[in-house]
Amino acid sequence: MRECRPLGAELFHVLLDREAGDALSPAFAAGQFAQLAVPGHSLPRPLSILRCSSTVLEFFIRRVGSGTDWLCGCKAGDLIPVLWPLGKSFVDQLPPGVESEELLLVGGGVGVAPLIAFHEQWPGKSRLLFGHRDAVGAEACALMQGACQPEISTEDGSVGLHGRVTDLLSAVLAEEAPMPRRILCCGPEAMMEAVAALAARHALPCLLSLETLMGCGIGICVGCAVPMADGTMALACQAGPVFSAEQVVASRPPTQTCSCVGAKA
């Protein structure tokens, strides 16, 4: 652990030092996740990666359970075993030629983490639309974004548009688009379901970053099987956590975002 920065409203920016041998890990792509071991828990906590450099791994965590409570209470120098990068990224699920499209990155709560990562990695045009409950969540996110300039909505109207991020997305979709558009989404269950419905209404391709209750994170426990629209099953930790909305919504709405996994325990 290098640093755990409290951001308010039980939100934390966690920075982990990478060990020298960690340089052998495959390159990280936005949308992938890491498994963080927690003492006293038989299973690690999967969390979306916010940012990665040659020396540091970063996460955006909401503390709501015993696992995230321990992670957010760590001090500089504490050792946290990490397995990463895991799963498919957003780029893995994008077709060729998408650089000529405008990508709308729609995030809610800690689900903004993989979208910030994507915005920083993507060479084409992307537009950030973030929804939060109140100013605390919006300000916490702003502390980490640096050059990122998101459009914000808050449910209490304290910052940006008064409403949900789907209201913000609806307003953007009403604008005349200079180029084809595509939506990338990560956030709470109901939000992703609503975003997928808006995307379908406007005939726009949409990718969702989701997860079931992941256990091992590497496909051994088969605990994160997601029913697909074609009647098959797919493991979120291997085939996902990023899926097209058409793959999963016809079968059932997504359950939660990978960024929020740690918030469940």
C-alpha positions in Angstrom: 0.0 0.0 0.0 1.4 3.4 -0.9 -1.6 5.6 0.1 -5.3 5.4 0.9 -6.9 8.8 0.4 -10.3 9.4 2.0 -12.5 11.5 -0.4 -15.7 11.8 1.6 -18.9 9.9 1.7 -17.1 6.6 2.3 -15.2 7.0 -1.0 -11.5 6.2 -1.1 -8.7 6.6 -3.7 -6.4 3.6 -3.1 -2.8 3.5 -4.5 -0.8 0.3 -4.4 2.9 0.1 -5.2 3.8 -2.4 -7.8 6.7 -4.8 -7.0 9.7 -5.0 -9.3 8.6 -8.4 -10.7 5.2 -7.1 -11.5 6.6 -5.6 -14.6 6.1 -9.0 -16.2 2.3 -8.6 -16.0 0.5 -8.1 -19.3 -0.5 -4.6 -20.3 -3.6 -3.3 -18.6 -6.6 -2.1 -20.7 -9.5 -0.1 -19.4 -12.4 -2.3 -18.2 -10.2 -5.1 -16.8 -10.1 -5.8 -13.1 -7.9 -7.0 -10.3 -8.4 -9.4 -7.4 -7.3 -8.0 -4.0 -6.8 -10.4 -1.2 -8.4 -9.6 2.1 -7.3 -11.2 5.4 -10.0 -13.3 7.0 -11.9 -13.8 3.7 -11.5 -16.9 1.7 -12.2 -15.0 -1.6 -10.5 -11.9 -2.8 -12.3 -8.7 -3.8 -12.5 -7.9 -7.5 -12.2 -4.2 -8.3 -12.0 -2.3 -11.6 -8.6 -0.7 -12.2 -8.8 3.1 -12.3 -5.2 3.8 -13.4 -1.9 2.0 -13.9 1.6 3.2 -14.2 4.9 1.4 -14.1 5.0 1.8 -10.4 1.4 2.2 -9.1 -2.0 0.6 -9.4 -5.0 2.8 -8.5 -8.5 2.0 -7.4 -11.7 4.0 -6.6 -13.5 2.2 -3.7 -16.7 2.8 -1.8 -16.5 1.3 1.7 -19.7 -0.6 2.5 -18.7 -4.0 3.8 -16.0 -5.8 5.8 -13.8 -6.5 2.8 -13.7 -2.9 1.6 -13.6 -1.7 5.2 -10.3 -3.5 5.6 -8.9 -2.3 2.3 -9.8 1.3 3.0 -8.3 1.1 6.4 -4.9 0.0 5.2 -1.8 2.1 5.9 1.3 2.9 3.9 3.5 -0.2 3.8 0.7 -2.7 4.3 1.0 -5.7 1.9 -2.0 -6.5 -0.3 -1.6 -9.4 -2.7 -3.1 -8.6 -6.1 -3.9 -10.7 -9.2 -4.3 -8.6 -12.3 -5.1 -7.7 -15.1 -8.2 -10.0 -15.4 -11.1 -10.2 -17.8 -11.9 -8.5 -21.1 -11.5 -4.8 -21.6 -13.7 -2.3 -23.5 -11.3 -2.3 -26.4 -11.5 -6.1 -26.6 -15.2 -5.7 -27.3 -15.0 -2.8 -29.8 -15.0 -3.5 -33.6 -12.4 -2.0 -35.9 -12.8 1.6 -37.1 -14.4 2.9 -33.9 -11.8 5.7 -33.7 -14.1 7.6 -36.2 -17.0 7.5 -33.8 -17.8 9.6 -30.7 -17.9 7.4 -27.7 -20.2 8.4 -24.8 -18.8 7.1 -21.5 -21.7 7.0 -19.1 -20.8 6.2 -15.5 -22.5 6.2 -12.1 -20.9 6.3 -8.6 -17.6 4.2 -8.4 -18.6 2.8 -11.8 -16.7 5.8 -13.3 -13.4 4.2 -12.6 -13.0 2.0 -15.8 -14.4 4.9 -17.9 -11.8 7.3 -16.6 -9.2 4.7 -17.5 -10.7 4.3 -21.0 -10.8 8.1 -21.5 -7.2 8.4 -20.6 -6.2 5.5 -22.9 -8.4 6.0 -25.9 -6.9 7.9 -28.9 -10.3 8.9 -30.4 -13.1 11.2 -29.3 -14.8 10.3 -26.0 -17.2 12.3 -23.9 -17.7 11.7 -20.2 -21.2 11.7 -18.6 -21.1 11.0 -14.9 -24.0 10.8 -12.4 -23.7 11.0 -8.6 -26.1 11.2 -5.7 -24.7 14.6 -4.5 -21.8 17.0 -4.6 -19.6 14.9 -2.4 -19.5 12.1 -4.9 -19.0 14.5 -7.8 -16.2 16.3 -6.0 -14.5 13.1 -5.0 -14.4 11.9 -8.6 -13.1 15.3 -9.7 -10.1 14.9 -7.3 -8.8 12.0 -9.4 -9.6 13.0 -12.9 -6.9 15.6 -13.7 -7.4 16.5 -17.3 -10.7 14.6 -17.6 -13.6 17.0 -18.0 -16.9 15.2 -17.3 -20.4 16.5 -17.7 -22.1 15.9 -14.3 -25.5 15.2 -13.0 -26.5 14.9 -9.3 -29.7 13.6 -8.0 -30.0 16.4 -5.4 -29.1 19.1 -8.0 -26.1 20.3 -6.0 -23.7 20.0 -9.0 -24.4 20.0 -12.7 -27.7 18.8 -14.1 -30.4 18.2 -11.5 -31.4 14.6 -12.2 -30.0 11.2 -13.1 -27.2 10.5 -15.5 -29.8 9.1 -17.9 -31.4 12.6 -18.0 -28.0 13.9 -19.0 -27.6 11.2 -21.6 -31.0 11.9 -23.1 -30.1 15.6 -23.5 -26.9 14.7 -25.2 -28.6 12.2 -27.6 -31.1 15.0 -28.5 -28.2 17.0 -29.9 -27.2 16.7 -33.6 -24.3 14.3 -33.8 -21.4 15.2 -36.1 -20.3 11.6 -36.3 -21.7 8.1 -35.4 -22.0 7.4 -31.6 -21.5 4.5 -29.3 -22.1 4.1 -25.6 -19.8 2.6 -22.9 -21.4 2.2 -19.5 -20.5 1.2 -16.0 -22.5 1.8 -12.8 -25.4 0.6 -10.6 -27.8 -2.0 -11.9 -30.8 0.2 -12.5 -28.7 2.8 -14.2 -27.1 0.4 -16.7 -30.5 -1.1 -17.5 -31.9 2.4 -18.2 -28.8 3.4 -20.3 -29.2 0.2 -22.4 -32.8 1.0 -23.0 -31.9 4.5 -24.2 -29.2 3.1 -26.5 -31.7 0.6 -28.0 -34.2 3.4 -28.5 -31.7 5.4 -30.4 -30.3 2.4 -32.2 -26.8 2.9 -30.7 -24.3 0.1 -29.9 -23.8 -0.1 -26.1 -21.2 -1.9 -24.0 -21.8 -2.6 -20.3 -19.2 -3.4 -17.7 -20.9 -5.8 -15.3 -20.3 -8.6 -12.9 -22.1 -11.4 -11.1 -20.8 -12.5 -7.7 -17.3 -13.3 -8.8 -15.3 -15.7 -6.7 -11.9 -16.8 -8.0 -11.9 -14.3 -10.9 -10.1 -16.8 -13.2 -12.9 -19.1 -14.3 -12.4 -22.0 -11.9 -15.2 -21.6 -9.4 -17.8 -20.9 -12.2 -19.6 -18.6 -9.7 -20.0 -15.7 -12.1 -22.0 -17.4 -14.9 -24.2 -14.9 -16.7 -27.1 -16.1 -18.9 -26.8 -14.7 -22.5 -29.6 -13.7 -24.8 -28.9 -16.7 -27.0 -29.6 -19.1 -24.2 -25.9 -19.9 -23.4 -24.0 -19.0 -20.3 -20.8 -17.0 -20.1 -18.4 -16.4 -17.2 -18.2 -12.7 -16.4 -14.6 -13.0 -15.2 -13.4 -14.4 -18.6 -15.9 -13.5 -21.3 -16.5 -10.2 -19.6 -16.9 -8.2 -17.4 -17.6 -6.1 -20.5 -20.5 -7.3 -22.7 -22.6 -5.8 -25.4 -26.1 -4.8 -24.0 -27.7 -7.0 -26.7 -25.9 -10.0 -25.3 -27.2 -9.7 -21.7 -30.2 -7.3 -21.5 -32.5 -9.6 -23.5 -31.9 -12.3 -20.9 -31.8 -10.2 -17.7 -30.5 -6.8 -16.6 -26.9 -6.5 -15.4 -26.4 -7.0 -11.7 -23.7 -4.7 -10.7 -20.5 -3.1 -12.0 -17.1 -4.5 -11.5 -16.0 -1.3 -9.8 -18.6 -2.0 -7.1 -17.8 -5.6 -6.4 -15.8 -4.8 -3.3 -18.7 -2.8 -2.1 -20.8 -6.0 -1.7 -18.6 -7.5 1.1 
